[in-house]
Amino acid sequence: MGRGPSIEARKNAVDAQRGKIFTKVIREIGVAARAGGGDPAGNPRLRAAIDRGLQVNMPKDVIERAIKKATGELEGVTYEEIRYEGYAPGGVAVIVDCLTDNRVRTVADVRHAFSKFGGNLGTEGSVAFMFRKLGVLSFAAGAEEEKVTEAAIDAGADDVVVYPDDGAIDVLAAPDAFPAVKAAMEAAGLAPDLAEVTYRADNDVEVGGETAQQVARLLRWLEDMDDVQNVYSNADLGDAAYA
């Protein structure tokens, strides 16, 4: 029986993953600040990006430096937002949101990923119509359903989804209302385990077996790319999502 990875190897892997997350958050902070200004009070996208940074324990001086680079107070790299759409095996729709300083490199990398795992890159708008943008506040199993639901309604949320398999709860809100709903929930003593504005498919596509494994590998590959910020799909992978 072989030995598992050493403590040093595991630490290096964790540090590498943390570095990738930091890179993605810093880019998002920069784009948000450049587009809407460096004051989070008047820039909901920047506020959300800062919150994400704090959730992953990003130092405040790193956040402040990213904002200053974006607003011109410090010299920095300029990134542009690009969205790619395509299909994974099994007819699964995929959206890939990127922030890049080299569009040619990024499209080549994304196209290679789709091809490598049996999918194909589509044209703009080819799958986006299957998704809707919404704010999601997620509460892990153990949250008080009645209390969360009552607070969500009072806060102006659109819907509350309770998952019967584990009791987890999602509070859904319109993107524009998301900051106010989040603030109201937190003021009620109900801080979500995860809060984000994201895209969710109107209908999921169930895939299994080798196809599900292939889709899962494609999604993980895309998520691990430096230029990729977010990956959305309508895949219901079952256990393959964790394989």
C-alpha positions as CSV (number, residue, x, y, z in Angstrom):
1,M,0.0,0.0,0.0
2,G,1.5,3.3,-1.1
3,R,2.0,6.3,1.1
4,G,-0.3,9.3,0.7
5,P,1.1,12.7,-0.2
6,S,3.4,14.3,2.4
7,I,2.3,17.1,4.7
8,E,4.5,19.5,2.6
9,A,3.0,18.3,-0.6
10,R,-0.6,18.7,0.7
11,K,0.3,22.2,2.0
12,N,1.8,23.2,-1.4
13,A,-1.4,22.0,-3.1
14,V,-3.6,24.0,-0.7
15,D,-1.4,27.1,-1.2
16,A,-1.6,26.7,-5.0
17,Q,-5.4,26.5,-4.9
18,R,-5.6,29.5,-2.5
19,G,-3.3,31.4,-4.9
20,K,-5.7,30.7,-7.8
21,I,-8.7,31.9,-5.9
22,F,-6.9,35.0,-4.8
23,T,-6.0,35.7,-8.5
24,K,-9.6,35.4,-9.6
25,V,-10.9,37.6,-6.8
26,I,-8.3,40.3,-7.4
27,R,-9.2,40.4,-11.1
28,E,-12.9,40.7,-10.3
29,I,-12.2,43.5,-7.8
30,G,-10.2,45.3,-10.4
31,V,-12.8,45.1,-13.2
32,A,-15.6,46.0,-10.8
33,A,-13.7,49.1,-9.5
34,R,-12.7,50.2,-13.0
35,A,-16.3,49.9,-14.2
36,G,-18.2,51.4,-11.3
37,G,-15.6,53.3,-9.2
38,G,-13.6,52.4,-6.1
39,D,-16.2,53.1,-3.5
40,P,-18.0,49.8,-2.6
41,A,-20.9,51.7,-1.0
42,G,-22.0,52.9,-4.5
43,N,-20.7,49.9,-6.4
44,P,-22.6,46.7,-5.6
45,R,-20.4,44.6,-7.9
46,L,-17.3,45.8,-6.1
47,R,-18.9,45.2,-2.7
48,A,-19.7,41.6,-3.7
49,A,-16.1,41.0,-4.9
50,I,-14.7,42.4,-1.7
51,D,-17.0,40.2,0.3
52,R,-15.8,37.2,-1.6
53,G,-12.2,38.2,-0.9
54,L,-12.9,38.5,2.8
55,Q,-14.6,35.1,2.8
56,V,-11.4,33.5,1.5
57,N,-9.3,35.4,4.1
58,M,-7.8,37.8,1.6
59,P,-5.8,40.5,3.5
60,K,-7.4,44.0,3.4
61,D,-4.2,45.6,2.0
62,V,-4.4,43.2,-1.0
63,I,-8.0,44.3,-1.6
64,E,-7.1,48.0,-1.3
65,R,-4.2,47.6,-3.7
66,A,-6.3,45.9,-6.3
67,I,-8.8,48.8,-6.1
68,K,-6.1,51.4,-6.4
69,K,-4.6,49.7,-9.5
70,A,-8.0,49.6,-11.1
71,T,-8.8,53.3,-10.4
72,G,-5.4,54.4,-11.6
73,E,-3.8,55.3,-8.3
74,L,-1.3,52.4,-8.9
75,E,0.0,51.0,-12.1
76,G,-1.6,47.7,-13.0
77,V,-2.7,45.3,-15.8
78,T,-6.0,46.0,-17.6
79,Y,-8.3,43.0,-18.0
80,E,-11.3,42.6,-20.2
81,E,-14.4,40.5,-19.7
82,I,-15.2,37.8,-22.2
83,R,-18.0,35.2,-22.1
84,Y,-17.8,31.9,-24.0
85,E,-20.7,29.5,-24.5
86,G,-20.7,25.9,-25.7
87,Y,-21.9,22.4,-25.2
88,A,-20.3,19.6,-23.2
89,P,-21.0,15.9,-23.9
90,G,-24.6,14.9,-23.4
91,G,-26.0,18.2,-24.7
92,V,-25.0,20.0,-21.5
93,A,-24.9,23.8,-21.9
94,V,-21.9,25.6,-20.5
95,I,-21.1,29.3,-19.9
96,V,-17.5,30.3,-19.2
97,D,-16.9,33.9,-17.9
98,C,-13.3,35.1,-18.2
99,L,-11.2,38.0,-17.3
100,T,-8.1,38.2,-19.5
101,D,-5.3,40.5,-20.6
102,N,-4.8,38.3,-23.8
103,R,-8.0,37.4,-25.7
104,V,-6.2,35.3,-28.2
105,R,-4.6,33.1,-25.5
106,T,-7.9,32.7,-23.6
107,V,-10.1,31.7,-26.5
108,A,-7.5,29.1,-27.6
109,D,-7.4,27.7,-24.1
110,V,-11.1,27.5,-23.7
111,R,-11.6,26.0,-27.2
112,H,-8.9,23.4,-26.4
113,A,-10.7,22.4,-23.2
114,F,-14.0,21.8,-24.9
115,S,-12.4,19.8,-27.6
116,K,-10.3,17.8,-25.2
117,F,-13.3,16.5,-23.3
118,G,-15.7,15.9,-26.2
119,G,-17.5,19.2,-26.3
120,N,-17.6,22.1,-28.7
121,L,-17.5,25.9,-28.3
122,G,-20.6,27.7,-29.6
123,T,-21.4,31.2,-30.7
124,E,-22.5,34.1,-28.5
125,G,-26.0,33.5,-27.2
126,S,-26.1,29.9,-28.1
127,V,-26.8,28.7,-24.6
128,A,-27.1,31.9,-22.4
129,F,-30.9,32.0,-23.0
130,M,-31.2,28.8,-20.9
131,F,-29.9,30.6,-17.8
132,R,-31.1,33.4,-15.6
133,K,-29.1,35.7,-13.4
134,L,-30.0,35.8,-9.7
135,G,-28.7,36.4,-6.2
136,V,-28.3,33.4,-4.0
137,L,-27.8,33.2,-0.3
138,S,-27.1,29.6,0.8
139,F,-27.6,28.3,4.3
140,A,-26.1,24.9,5.2
141,A,-28.0,22.0,6.7
142,G,-29.1,22.8,10.3
143,A,-30.4,26.3,9.5
144,E,-33.9,27.1,11.0
145,E,-36.2,26.8,8.0
146,E,-39.0,28.9,9.5
147,K,-36.7,31.6,10.7
148,V,-34.8,31.9,7.4
149,T,-38.1,31.9,5.4
150,E,-39.7,34.6,7.5
151,A,-36.6,36.8,7.4
152,A,-36.2,36.3,3.6
153,I,-39.8,37.3,3.0
154,D,-39.4,40.4,5.1
155,A,-36.1,41.2,3.3
156,G,-37.8,41.2,-0.1
157,A,-36.4,37.9,-1.5
158,D,-38.2,36.3,-4.5
159,D,-38.1,32.7,-3.3
160,V,-36.8,30.3,-0.7
161,V,-35.8,26.8,-1.8
162,V,-35.4,24.0,0.8
163,Y,-33.5,20.9,-0.3
164,P,-35.2,17.8,1.3
165,D,-32.1,15.5,0.9
166,D,-30.0,17.5,3.4
167,G,-32.1,20.4,4.7
168,A,-29.9,23.1,3.1
169,I,-31.7,26.3,2.1
170,D,-31.2,28.8,-0.7
171,V,-32.7,32.3,-0.6
172,L,-33.2,33.7,-4.1
173,A,-33.3,37.4,-5.0
174,A,-33.2,39.6,-8.0
175,P,-29.6,40.8,-8.7
176,D,-30.5,44.4,-8.0
177,A,-32.1,43.5,-4.7
178,F,-29.4,41.1,-3.6
179,P,-27.2,43.6,-1.6
180,A,-30.3,44.8,0.4
181,V,-31.6,41.2,1.0
182,K,-28.2,40.1,2.1
183,A,-27.8,43.0,4.5
184,A,-31.3,42.4,5.9
185,M,-30.7,38.7,6.5
186,E,-27.4,39.4,8.3
187,A,-29.1,42.1,10.4
188,A,-31.6,39.5,11.4
189,G,-28.7,37.3,12.7
190,L,-28.8,35.0,9.7
191,A,-25.4,35.2,7.9
192,P,-25.4,32.9,4.9
193,D,-22.6,30.3,4.4
194,L,-22.3,31.5,0.8
195,A,-23.7,34.6,-0.9
196,E,-23.3,35.4,-4.6
197,V,-24.8,36.7,-7.8
198,T,-24.7,33.8,-10.2
199,Y,-26.4,32.2,-13.1
200,R,-28.7,29.2,-12.8
201,A,-30.2,27.1,-15.5
202,D,-34.0,27.0,-16.0
203,N,-33.8,23.3,-16.5
204,D,-31.1,20.8,-15.7
205,V,-29.9,18.0,-18.0
206,E,-29.3,14.7,-16.3
207,V,-26.3,12.8,-17.4
208,G,-24.7,9.6,-16.1
209,G,-22.0,7.1,-16.6
210,E,-18.9,7.9,-18.6
211,T,-20.6,11.0,-20.1
212,A,-21.1,12.5,-16.6
213,Q,-17.4,11.8,-15.8
214,Q,-16.4,13.5,-19.0
215,V,-18.6,16.6,-18.3
216,A,-17.2,16.8,-14.7
217,R,-13.7,16.7,-16.0
218,L,-14.4,19.5,-18.5
219,L,-16.0,21.7,-15.9
220,R,-13.1,21.2,-13.4
221,W,-10.6,21.8,-16.1
222,L,-12.3,25.1,-17.1
223,E,-12.6,26.2,-13.4
224,D,-8.9,25.6,-12.9
225,M,-7.8,27.9,-15.8
226,D,-6.2,31.1,-14.7
227,D,-8.3,33.3,-17.0
228,V,-11.6,31.8,-16.0
229,Q,-13.6,33.5,-13.3
230,N,-16.8,31.4,-13.3
231,V,-18.3,28.4,-15.0
232,Y,-22.0,27.7,-15.2
233,S,-23.7,24.6,-16.6
234,N,-27.1,23.0,-16.6
235,A,-25.6,19.5,-15.8
236,D,-27.1,17.2,-13.2
237,L,-24.1,15.0,-12.7
238,G,-25.2,13.0,-9.6
239,D,-22.2,11.4,-7.9
240,A,-19.9,12.2,-10.8
241,A,-19.7,15.8,-9.6
242,Y,-17.7,14.6,-6.7
243,A,-15.7,11.8,-8.3
